Amino acid sequence: MRYSAFSIVKQALSGNRNWAPAWREPQPKAHYDVIIVGGGAHGLATAYYLAKEFSTANIAVLEKSYIGSGNAGRNTTIIRSNYMLPGNSAFYELSLKLWEGLERELNYNAMVSQRGMVYLIHSDSQRDAMARAGNAMLMNGSDAELLDREQVRRLLPYLNYDHARFPILGAFVQRRAGTVRHDAVVWGYARAADSRGVDIIQDCEVTAIRRQDGLVTGVETSKGFIGCNKLALATAGNTSTVGRMAGLDLPIESHVLQAFVSEGLKPLIDHVIIYGTGGHFYISQSDKGGLVFGADLDGYSSYAQRGNLAAVESTMADGVALIPGLSRVRALRAWGGIMDMTMDGSPIIDRTPVDNLYLNGGWCYGGFKATPASGFCFAHLIARNEPHPVARLLRLDRFERGFPLDEGGKGPQPNLQ
Ligand SMILES: Cc1cc2nc3c(=O)[nH]c(=O)nc-3n(C[C@H](O)[C@H](O)[C@H](O)COP(=O)(O)OP(=O)(O)OC[C@H]3O[C@@H](n4cnc5c(N)ncnc54)[C@H](O)[C@@H]3O)c2cc1C
């Protein structure tokens, strides 16, 4: 069923009783050509592009809970492509371009909003670093601008300019950056993948990976054994535990990251604002009016999808330091997600030492914006057995080869990335 203004009117006239389910609830078959573990945004996008762009049939996505129950439905919805290093820049720029056409592609309203990202500058050295990153982005065909203090004040008059410990000196702006409704991305990819024959199987936890003669033959699940020719992992925060089922010891740690939403307010913040000096804080306003914000990792490894009060306190303190008016706004909800942190803060889309086992992970806290390119490049890898050109440096063995992609220059410390 195609969604359109006409279909909305037609369904309204019949009391909205005839909408078809957006995807089926199939029982697992005994065998698939490709099984993707993880029904987050990346797993579903991979299934969609495999079916559409690489004519792969007989695909299943196995999700241990409901689709979007992981980080895909927990993030702060920011998309951007302000990356500088070869290996990251072309990849994230491809992703932003795919976001720009995604709603038409999926025939689904994902509320893509290119409202612009304003990354505040608080020191001369930070301005130099931002200018360098911006120049690299311009040379790579992306968009970037530097604003001075007065231009920022005109754009965002409610920030703390005059009494801040870290005064605002200017900002780096990417106008094409913005937000996308995260649940809608999951549902849009699920619906589009399902319409191309992909079986999306929820409440189906993979508990073991069966191998014979060095190759994966299938997975043990809470719904029984399911065979496959190729197995692809897209399990984000659970990447290291699922990888271990195939004997892989991956360079990934799992850490908790929290996010928050306030009570609904009248329109106030019409950009994504990032504050990255002294503290770390990012904020935008949802279409419902809630302020959506977050900060750093809690700082310890965890598989709990909830965090601790110390991070709540420091997030609120950073927020109020930047926007003093926030002190009078009530926070409604807080939640956590499990982040698959790599040693260099960049992701992995690669084959593994097990020939028919493929890995997509290590997204740290930037994987939502990567969703379309991640799905596309992972599908390319699975179908053709070779990396897509823009993902060719996102390799698993880059750490042992001494070729990390440390965008932030933070060294091999997953909790700092
Ligand atoms: C609080 C927070 C804020 C964030 N903000 C941003 C942001 O603003 N911008 C941005 O770009 N990124 C952001 N991120 C990161 C982003 O959400 C993730 O990097 C991205 O969603 C990860 O990919 P995914 O969607 O496929 O992961 P998930 O949605 O986590 O998908 C993995 C799925 O695998 C399933 N799974 C795990 N183990 C098994 C198993 N054994 N069997 C079957 N299924 C299994 C899980 O249940 C889960 O549904 C944020 C994350 C959090 C938590």
The ligand as a Tripos MOL2 file, in Angstrom:
@<TRIPOS>MOLECULE
LIG
   53    58     1     0     0
SMALL
NO_CHARGES

@<TRIPOS>ATOM
      1 C1         21.1920    8.2660   24.1780 C.3       1 LIG1
      2 C2         21.7490    8.1140   22.7870 C.ar      1 LIG1
      3 C3         21.8660    9.2270   21.9650 C.ar      1 LIG1
      4 C4         22.3990    9.0870   20.6730 C.ar      1 LIG1
      5 N1         22.3830   10.1790   19.8370 N.ar      1 LIG1
      6 C5         22.7750   10.0540   18.5610 C.ar      1 LIG1
      7 C6         22.6480   11.1400   17.6650 C.ar      1 LIG1
      8 O1         22.1020   12.1970   18.0120 O.2       1 LIG1
      9 N2         23.1180   10.9940   16.4030 N.ar      1 LIG1
     10 C7         23.6940    9.8350   15.9870 C.ar      1 LIG1
     11 O2         24.1450    9.7730   14.8440 O.2       1 LIG1
     12 N3         23.7740    8.7460   16.7890 N.ar      1 LIG1
     13 C8         23.3070    8.8290   18.0680 C.ar      1 LIG1
     14 N4         23.3550    7.7380   18.9020 N.ar      1 LIG1
     15 C9         23.9390    6.4790   18.4080 C.3       1 LIG1
     16 C10        22.9890    5.6710   17.5530 C.3       1 LIG1
     17 O3         21.7230    5.5980   18.1370 O.3       1 LIG1
     18 C11        23.5500    4.2600   17.3460 C.3       1 LIG1
     19 O4         24.9100    4.3300   16.9480 O.3       1 LIG1
     20 C12        22.8060    3.4690   16.2760 C.3       1 LIG1
     21 O5         21.4150    3.5180   16.5180 O.3       1 LIG1
     22 C13        23.3020    2.0140   16.2690 C.3       1 LIG1
     23 O6         22.7890    1.2460   15.2080 O.3       1 LIG1
     24 P1         21.3690    0.4690   15.2690 P.3       1 LIG1
     25 O7         20.3100    1.4910   15.0700 O.co2     1 LIG1
     26 O8         21.3600   -0.6210   14.3150 O.co2     1 LIG1
     27 O9         21.4170   -0.0870   16.7560 O.3       1 LIG1
     28 P2         20.2650   -0.7830   17.6980 P.3       1 LIG1
     29 O10        18.9800   -0.0530   17.4630 O.co2     1 LIG1
     30 O11        20.8080   -0.8270   19.0350 O.co2     1 LIG1
     31 O12        20.1380   -2.1720   16.9850 O.3       1 LIG1
     32 C14        20.7670   -3.3480   17.4210 C.3       1 LIG1
     33 C15        19.6790   -4.3710   17.6670 C.3       1 LIG1
     34 O13        20.2790   -5.6510   17.8550 O.3       1 LIG1
     35 C16        19.4340   -6.3630   18.7200 C.3       1 LIG1
     36 N5         20.1780   -7.4890   19.2740 N.ar      1 LIG1
     37 C17        21.2510   -7.4610   20.0990 C.ar      1 LIG1
     38 N6         21.6530   -8.7010   20.4050 N.ar      1 LIG1
     39 C18        20.8250   -9.5480   19.7390 C.ar      1 LIG1
     40 C19        20.7320  -10.9620   19.6690 C.ar      1 LIG1
     41 N7         21.5560  -11.7660   20.3520 N.pl3     1 LIG1
     42 N8         19.7510  -11.5010   18.8880 N.ar      1 LIG1
     43 C20        18.9010  -10.7100   18.1790 C.ar      1 LIG1
     44 N9         18.9440   -9.3600   18.2480 N.ar      1 LIG1
     45 C21        19.8910   -8.7930   19.0140 C.ar      1 LIG1
     46 C22        19.0550   -5.3160   19.7710 C.3       1 LIG1
     47 O14        17.8890   -5.6710   20.5040 O.3       1 LIG1
     48 C23        18.8550   -4.0700   18.9110 C.3       1 LIG1
     49 O15        17.5080   -3.8640   18.5520 O.3       1 LIG1
     50 C24        22.8330    7.8250   20.2020 C.ar      1 LIG1
     51 C25        22.6780    6.7070   21.0320 C.ar      1 LIG1
     52 C26        22.1230    6.8390   22.2930 C.ar      1 LIG1
     53 C27        21.9310    5.6040   23.1460 C.3       1 LIG1
@<TRIPOS>BOND
     1     1     2 1
     2     2     3 ar
     3     2    52 ar
     4     3     4 ar
     5     4     5 ar
     6     4    50 ar
     7     5     6 ar
     8     6     7 ar
     9     6    13 1
    10     7     8 2
    11     7     9 ar
    12     9    10 ar
    13    10    11 2
    14    10    12 ar
    15    12    13 ar
    16    13    14 ar
    17    14    15 1
    18    14    50 ar
    19    15    16 1
    20    16    17 1
    21    16    18 1
    22    18    19 1
    23    18    20 1
    24    20    21 1
    25    20    22 1
    26    22    23 1
    27    23    24 1
    28    24    25 2
    29    24    26 1
    30    24    27 1
    31    27    28 1
    32    28    29 2
    33    28    30 1
    34    28    31 1
    35    31    32 1
    36    32    33 1
    37    33    34 1
    38    33    48 1
    39    34    35 1
    40    35    36 1
    41    35    46 1
    42    36    37 ar
    43    36    45 ar
    44    37    38 ar
    45    38    39 ar
    46    39    40 ar
    47    39    45 ar
    48    40    41 1
    49    40    42 ar
    50    42    43 ar
    51    43    44 ar
    52    44    45 ar
    53    46    47 1
    54    46    48 1
    55    48    49 1
    56    50    51 ar
    57    51    52 ar
    58    52    53 1
@<TRIPOS>SUBSTRUCTURE
     1 LIG1         1 GROUP 0 **** ****
